[in-house]
Amino acid sequence: MTNERVTQELLSFIEKATSPFHTVEAGAELLEKNGYTEILLAEDWKLQPGRRYYTRIYGSSLIAFMIGDKPRARLRIASAHTDFPCLRIKPSAAVAENGYNKMNVEIYGGMIRSTWMDRPLSLAGKIVLQGRDAFHPVTRLVDFKRPLMIVPSLAIHMNRQVNEGVELNPQKDMLPLLSMSGKDEKNPEIFLDLLAEELVCDKGQILSYELTAYPVEPGCLVGAHCEFISSPRLDNLTSVQACLTGLLTGAENAGIHIAALFDNEEVGSHTKQGAGSLVLPMVLERIYTSLGYTRGDYLRDVAEGFMLSADVAHAMHPNVPEKNDITNKPVLNGGVALKIAASQSYAGDAEAVAVVTEICRQAQIPYQYFVNRSDIKGGSTLGSILSAMLPVRTMDIGVPILAMHSARETMGADDQVAIEALVREFFKA
């Protein structure tokens, strides 16, 4: 597969995946095209060897699995997260002041706030409408797919210290501008009017929503030789794409192969649809039970299994190289980063490193190591949380990127090829 094809598939997926719900929707569409059948958590499972299935968890997480003809031959899991730092719309969102309509928002995850200023923003997520009774509302996905809002910066003439570093207050400085309100007009339901118009429904039917503001400008190739990808949501849709394509192209007809995509990593993973829940152990146990195996069989296979936790890594910054470790300096287009931390903020041990290193060596996949500087705490991901809930040997890996948690991040185009190859070979090994 050429770099150009891999890049275009990634950018196409990112363009569709404008909220965690749309990430799951795009993933489900890809799975359906490749012979996967949807099953629901709230129904009985009658699974069969040689078949492919997927299930959605509350709309924003997804677990897909392929059952080989010999299900107990091996257990392989590749995991990633579907969410990203963003602005989320609050209830009663419209704020009419001084002739402007603004949106009341809150910050989701650890975003670099300044990068969200002066960017055209759209809205995507889910809207929940009245159903047949209180416990059966109707959920509709929505993506406006057009510039709808903007968070304007204050002019330098009104803030002469702006280039010296200015803190942006999320309740005051980060409210997106939506429209003009008119000289004396105040319509607290202007936002509901907008949602109802988009859904072609009565605004009285709207009960609630979970909506994400996202940068509407699409990703693109950058560089003298088009060697970089600049795009929103590289964290962590690079890994979601790798888990899905790796499962679809690499799963062998022996064992149980799983791609597990979780929401809420950016806020700690401890939700019903997050990696810190019991949902993956529950799904695994249901798979084994449906196939006629015992709980003991399930527990033994977990002990022999292996999981990749895929999330982006910090590439060495060209202008601030001193922020990286002194001997482990992953660069763009240098290959997949194996993420290692003595604190176990990244999952892994010496055996896990050895397994992934050997897969890369045998398949000639470029790889490098990421370790935090000893005086910088760094970040974390879902690997350690998930492997504590499901005690399977785990290794954290990811594509190195620049400007992590910016509204727009940068990666090496070659590195997406590398991580997709690694996940594919992982499922084959």
Residue, then its C-alpha position, 0 to 999 in steps of 0.5 A: m500500500t502506497n503512502e499516498r493511499v494510506t494518507q488519503e484514507l487517514l484524512s478521509f477518516i478524520e474528516k468523517a470522525t468529527s466527534p466520538f459518535h461520528t468516529v464510531e459511525a465511520g468505524a462501523e461503516l468500514l466494518e460493515k463493508n468488510g463483512y462484520t455484523e453488528i450485535l447489541l450489548a442488550e441482546d443474547w449473543k449466539l456467536q460462531p467461529g469464523r465470523r466477524y462482529y462488532t458492538r457499539i458501547y453507548g454510541s461513542s465506543l466500539i469493540a470489533f472482533m473476528i473469531g477464527d476457526k480455532p478461537r483459543a489459538r491466540l488472543r490479540i487486542a489492539s486498543a485506541h481512543t475515539d475522543f479528542p480535546c475540544l470545546r463542548i456545548k453546555p445546556s442553555a448555550a445561547v448567550a446574548e450580549n451587546g448585540y452578539n450571540k455567543m455559545n456557552v462552552e466548556i473545555y473537554g480534555g487538555m487542549i492548547r487553548s490559543t490554537w483554537m482562536d480565530r479558527p472556523l468551527s463547526l458542530a458535531g455530535k448527538i441530539v436526543l429527541q422525545g421517543r415513545d416513552a421517557f426511557h426510550p428517547v430517539t438519538r440522532l447524529v448531526d454534523f453541520k459540516r460548515p463554518l458555524m462559529i469562531v472564537p475571536s482573539l483580542a486585537i494586539h492594540m487592545n492587549r499589547q502583552v499578547n505576545e508575552g503569553v496571555e492566559l485565556n479564561p475558558q469561561k470568558d475568552m473561549l466563548p465562540l461567536l455564533s451570530m448577531s442578536g440584533k439591537d434589542e433581540k434576545n432569543p434564549e432558544i436561538f441555538l435550539d432553533l438552529l438544531a431543529e432546523e438542521l434535524v428538520c424537527d420541532k424544537g420542542q422534541i429536543l430533550s438534550y445533546e452532546l455536541t462538539a465544536y471542531p475545526v472545520e478546515p480539513g487536513c492536508l499534506v505539508g512539506a517540500h516533499c509532502e512528507f508531513i500531515s497537518s490535520p486536526r484530531l491526529d490524536n488519536l484517529t491515527s491509532v483508530q485507523a490503524c486498529l481498524t485497518g490492522l484488524l481488517t487486513g491482518a486477522e488470521n483464521a485462528g484465535i480471537h482478534i479484537a479492536a477496542l476503541f474507547d471514549n473519554e481517554e482525554v478525561g481519565s477513561h473512568t466512564k461506562q464507555g471508557a477503558g477504565s470500565l469493565v466493558l472489555p472484560m465483560v465483552l470478552e467473557r460473553i464471547y467465550t461463554s457464547l462459544g461454549y467455553t468456561r470462565g477458566d478458559y477465558l482467564r487462561d487465554v487472557a493470561e496468554g494474550f497480548m494487547l497493543s495500546a495505540d496512542v500518539a507520542h511526542a516527536m522531538h520538536p525541531n525548535v525545542p529539542e531539549k524537551n525530549d529525553i537525552t537519548n530517546k528522541p523520536v522524530l517524524n517519519g522515523g517509525v512507530a514509537l514504543k512508549i516506555a515509562a518507569s511510572q507505568s503511565y505507559a503500559g509495558d514491560a521488558e517482555a512486551v517491548a521485546v515482542v513488539t520490537e521483534i515483530c517490527r524487525q521481522a516485518q522491517i517496520p521502522y520503530q523508535y523509542f519514546v521516554n519522557r525526560s526524567d524531569i518532565k512528567g509527560g502524559s499518559t494513555l489508556g494502556s495502563i488503565l485498561s490492562a489493570m482492568l484486564p490483566v493482559r500483557t500490554m505495550d503502548i505504541g503510537v505515531p510521533i506527532l508535534a503540537m499534541h492537543s493543538a487544534r491542528e497537529t503534525m505527523g510524518a506521512d510515513d509513520q501512518v504506514a508504519i503503525e498500520a503495518l505493525v498492527r496488521e503484523f501483530f494480528k498475524a503473529 
